[in-house]
């Protein structure tokens, strides 16, 4: 079978290009972790660094893929900075983060959502807000803004467009080799 | 290319250019009849299609506002997107997967065969399989359906091989790579399938039959067919005698136009067609055109559907190759021992990663969801498609408040599963899961119905005018020069994909209509 190379191959040039496409230097997230101190969070203007970082943390908790670096979640949330120019949307996002922070304090006695250490505990907090418009918006946006990033498709073994490569007629449309013969 | 005058009242005006409208238009044009097709969407040719799910969706999908209600989960998951159909020249034949199956004999006689099912509004078709068979043959020839007319079947892809191996283990007998309107070898001026995948996004090799690549250019070549893209029908008008006289529509520039016509044929798919008839209400027809039975918009069918995906220890790459070239037919029979009437087909289906995320478990999140997505490359998938029961209360109405940009009421779609649909779905999920378990599935995933791709029944045919909207030729019982030419004609939905039957009915309707015109009956 022809399998997909899932390694992340970043040339310096490609790295810079990706960085330019994602606001607030998304790729700088590599190795930094999801934190309000990160350059991509600090770069936000319409939203505070804390709100920006919390959205990214919640994004990873909603769609956790351990094989994906933080930068993909940063990119998935990059649109919120622009969206927050709209006062109502800004209030929705800030209100949602404030609710998560308050729930973290009540439930686990920590400063905020970001300080809840275990994913399972943060998921408990998310479960408490699934019926809110904030959660519906976040989940509904992310299911597109995360999985529609072409850069992460190879990590799932998905090859994307094929017509420009002549389809799969000579590239493994029927190359499965582990089935009992019919 | 033909260009007809707005005041030319000798033309046949067809609303919609998909399987029904596009085929009817070409068939009439071939007979020397002048035709104008009004198509709400734009014109995108083969080279314009996009191998990218969301980009293609933006290009082709009908995303005009609709509202929903009822207990079906689509109303919750996709409240303003009850269907996944197309707004473009070629209609949903640009998007369809190509599965071309004939109805079974009993599926034309559901009331007789299934009896008086409580909560259903079953009715026998006014035509039989025997009457439609010659037209099925013509449609298969026209569309180049594999496994018919000596046309070889498509080679099976990875996803089919998993399905077939599991079906064999389960003891199923009738499984193959389908009867597909996709060229397995060059034919009719179009090439052979390149196993691109992306069948739903418009075929970029032209191997898949659509009215866009076949009927419409052939019709245009006669000089008798004009297709007007960007033309949204608003209202069908009539004279004092009750005959229809033409169609009011907005053109590409948004200007209102009025196309006069000798005959009007409505082919806007099963949501828009009844909407247009209802929106065309007048003092003479206060309940909408052709609605003396009160059945316009009722008996909406969308097929019993669901999907089964399964993950395996080793890779499948299900997305490679023809999306739906694989079928198990053993469950399509009518056999009440299974606890329901009618039957269902099991057909291969794959989605790309972006759409898998959107549709695998709408509203889903967390590790249960993402661990399934992690195994995307090791996944196989099938679609269950079976007969659903016509119900009077499953219907298209005009929304009381929501209007489109022309000020016309949008369609509101109400649907509740019949208990028979639920029993059939449950059975299908077990059998489908069994197929994958039989070849070593590590996890079986049950996926809820997608927005409807098969929309049927909302202007149904009936022998008696009181039971339905149309006679056996798709001519309205009430207005002799008003026809319906799409899947809304269906009296029942059968287990299989509807397009071959829509095309067959359109060929037959063209023949009948031409005869009526010649005899000056209309």
HADDOCK unambig.tbl for C-alpha pairs under 7 A between the chains (distance, minus, plus):
assign (segid A and resid 61 and name CA) (segid B and resid 366 and name CA) 6.81 0.50 0.50
assign (segid A and resid 62 and name CA) (segid B and resid 365 and name CA) 5.48 0.50 0.50
assign (segid A and resid 62 and name CA) (segid B and resid 366 and name CA) 5.09 0.50 0.50
assign (segid A and resid 63 and name CA) (segid B and resid 365 and name CA) 5.89 0.50 0.50
assign (segid A and resid 63 and name CA) (segid B and resid 366 and name CA) 5.53 0.50 0.50
assign (segid A and resid 63 and name CA) (segid B and resid 370 and name CA) 5.97 0.50 0.50
assign (segid A and resid 64 and name CA) (segid B and resid 366 and name CA) 6.50 0.50 0.50
assign (segid A and resid 64 and name CA) (segid B and resid 367 and name CA) 6.32 0.50 0.50
assign (segid A and resid 64 and name CA) (segid B and resid 370 and name CA) 6.28 0.50 0.50
assign (segid A and resid 65 and name CA) (segid B and resid 370 and name CA) 6.44 0.50 0.50
assign (segid A and resid 143 and name CA) (segid B and resid 357 and name CA) 6.19 0.50 0.50
assign (segid A and resid 143 and name CA) (segid B and resid 358 and name CA) 6.19 0.50 0.50
assign (segid A and resid 144 and name CA) (segid B and resid 354 and name CA) 6.77 0.50 0.50
assign (segid A and resid 147 and name CA) (segid B and resid 353 and name CA) 6.84 0.50 0.50
assign (segid A and resid 147 and name CA) (segid B and resid 354 and name CA) 5.23 0.50 0.50
assign (segid A and resid 147 and name CA) (segid B and resid 357 and name CA) 6.78 0.50 0.50
assign (segid A and resid 148 and name CA) (segid B and resid 354 and name CA) 5.32 0.50 0.50
assign (segid A and resid 156 and name CA) (segid B and resid 374 and name CA) 6.04 0.50 0.50
assign (segid A and resid 156 and name CA) (segid B and resid 376 and name CA) 6.05 0.50 0.50
assign (segid A and resid 156 and name CA) (segid B and resid 377 and name CA) 6.37 0.50 0.50
assign (segid A and resid 157 and name CA) (segid B and resid 376 and name CA) 6.94 0.50 0.50
assign (segid A and resid 157 and name CA) (segid B and resid 377 and name CA) 5.08 0.50 0.50
assign (segid A and resid 158 and name CA) (segid B and resid 353 and name CA) 6.51 0.50 0.50
assign (segid A and resid 158 and name CA) (segid B and resid 377 and name CA) 6.59 0.50 0.50
assign (segid A and resid 160 and name CA) (segid B and resid 52 and name CA) 6.99 0.50 0.50
assign (segid A and resid 161 and name CA) (segid B and resid 51 and name CA) 4.82 0.50 0.50
assign (segid A and resid 161 and name CA) (segid B and resid 52 and name CA) 6.32 0.50 0.50
assign (segid A and resid 162 and name CA) (segid B and resid 196 and name CA) 5.71 0.50 0.50
assign (segid A and resid 163 and name CA) (segid B and resid 196 and name CA) 5.64 0.50 0.50
assign (segid A and resid 163 and name CA) (segid B and resid 204 and name CA) 6.65 0.50 0.50
assign (segid A and resid 166 and name CA) (segid B and resid 194 and name CA) 6.73 0.50 0.50
assign (segid A and resid 167 and name CA) (segid B and resid 194 and name CA) 5.31 0.50 0.50
assign (segid A and resid 167 and name CA) (segid B and resid 195 and name CA) 5.33 0.50 0.50
assign (segid A and resid 167 and name CA) (segid B and resid 196 and name CA) 3.84 0.50 0.50
assign (segid A and resid 168 and name CA) (segid B and resid 194 and name CA) 6.64 0.50 0.50
assign (segid A and resid 168 and name CA) (segid B and resid 195 and name CA) 5.12 0.50 0.50
assign (segid A and resid 168 and name CA) (segid B and resid 196 and name CA) 5.57 0.50 0.50
assign (segid A and resid 168 and name CA) (segid B and resid 320 and name CA) 6.00 0.50 0.50
assign (segid A and resid 168 and name CA) (segid B and resid 321 and name CA) 5.99 0.50 0.50
assign (segid A and resid 169 and name CA) (segid B and resid 194 and name CA) 5.27 0.50 0.50
assign (segid A and resid 169 and name CA) (segid B and resid 195 and name CA) 5.08 0.50 0.50
assign (segid A and resid 173 and name CA) (segid B and resid 157 and name CA) 5.21 0.50 0.50
assign (segid A and resid 173 and name CA) (segid B and resid 158 and name CA) 6.04 0.50 0.50
assign (segid A and resid 173 and name CA) (segid B and resid 195 and name CA) 6.72 0.50 0.50
assign (segid A and resid 173 and name CA) (segid B and resid 320 and name CA) 4.87 0.50 0.50
assign (segid A and resid 173 and name CA) (segid B and resid 321 and name CA) 5.26 0.50 0.50
assign (segid A and resid 174 and name CA) (segid B and resid 156 and name CA) 6.73 0.50 0.50
assign (segid A and resid 174 and name CA) (segid B and resid 157 and name CA) 4.41 0.50 0.50
assign (segid A and resid 174 and name CA) (segid B and resid 158 and name CA) 4.66 0.50 0.50
assign (segid A and resid 175 and name CA) (segid B and resid 158 and name CA) 6.59 0.50 0.50
assign (segid A and resid 176 and name CA) (segid B and resid 158 and name CA) 5.65 0.50 0.50
assign (segid A and resid 176 and name CA) (segid B and resid 316 and name CA) 6.30 0.50 0.50
assign (segid A and resid 179 and name CA) (segid B and resid 165 and name CA) 6.96 0.50 0.50
assign (segid A and resid 180 and name CA) (segid B and resid 165 and name CA) 6.52 0.50 0.50
assign (segid A and resid 181 and name CA) (segid B and resid 165 and name CA) 6.84 0.50 0.50
assign (segid A and resid 182 and name CA) (segid B and resid 164 and name CA) 6.85 0.50 0.50
assign (segid A and resid 182 and name CA) (segid B and resid 165 and name CA) 5.41 0.50 0.50
assign (segid A and resid 182 and name CA) (segid B and resid 168 and name CA) 6.71 0.50 0.50
